[in-house]
Amino acid sequence: MEFRTKLHATLVGEPTGGRPNIFGNPTSLTLPNSKLSLEYSTSFVRHVSSGDPAALEPDIRAAPTLADALAGRDPVLDAALSHGSTVPVPLPGPAE
């Protein structure tokens, strides 16, 4: 995915709730007789080129619990901060 390859990002947390490859770019259509309105996808957006995984997996797994929330803890943020980075990564310039 681009944020991993271009920004050298490390994903922290839990797997996504859906597949990263999706049908998208919806277009609307109104049926002439019933006047029902509907939307349909016009393209398949492939974010992961090697297959079609069930979820986007994080590089570092960290799952919050109810106990964490009640105690005011954020295990995902803690995992990200403890992973750290000693080398600053420059952000890309303006879109060309």
N, C-alpha and C positions, 0 to 999 in steps of 0.2 A: 504494500500500500504506500502511497506517496508520502504520507507523514513519517513513515519509517525510513524510506529510502532517501527522501530529500531533506528531511529535518533531523534524521537519526533519532526519532522519538522512541521512547520506551513506554509501552502501554502497561498501566497498572490498574488492577481491579478484578472484575469478573468478566467472563465471556459475554458477548453481546446477546441480546434476546432474539436475534434473528440472523439470517444469512447475510453476509456482506455483499453478495452479488444479488441485485434486485431488478425487477422490472420498474421502469420509471418514465419520466417525461410524459405525464398524463395529458390527455386531450379530452375536452368535454363534447358531448353530443346530446342533443334533445331529439327524442323520437317524434316524428311529425304528427302522428294520430293521437297518441296518449299524452304527449308533452312531457313524458318522463325524462328526467335529465340523468345522464350517466357519465362516468369517466372511464377511460381505458388507457392502458400503457401503450406507448409507441416505440419503446426500445428497451433493450436489456442492458443494464449498467453493470459492467464487470469490474469490481474493485480488487478481486483476487484472481490473478490470471491462472494459477495452478489449481484447478478444480473448483468445486463449489462447496466449501465447508459449511457445516451447520451453524457455525458461529465464528466470530472473530475472537481468537484467544489472546489474552493479555500476555505480555512477556513476564510480568511478575503478578502472581495471583494474590489477591487480598480481598477478603469478603467481610463486609461489615455485618454485625449482628445487632439484635435488639438491645442486648446488654451494652454494646459499644455506644449505641445512640443514646441510651438512658444515662450513661456515664459521661457523655460529651466527648467520646473518643472517635477518631476517624482513622481506622486502620489502613485505609487506602492512601490517605495523605501521609501517614506515618511510613508506610512501605515506600512510597515515592521519595520521601525525604531521606530515608535511610539508604536508598539506592544511590542517590546523589549523582553528581557528575563533576569531575575535577577539570574537565576541559570544556570551556564555553563553546557552544555551537552557533556559528553565525546564522542569522535568519536570512532567507532569500530576499533579494531585492524586490522592487515593485514588479507587478505582473507586466510582462512585455506584450 
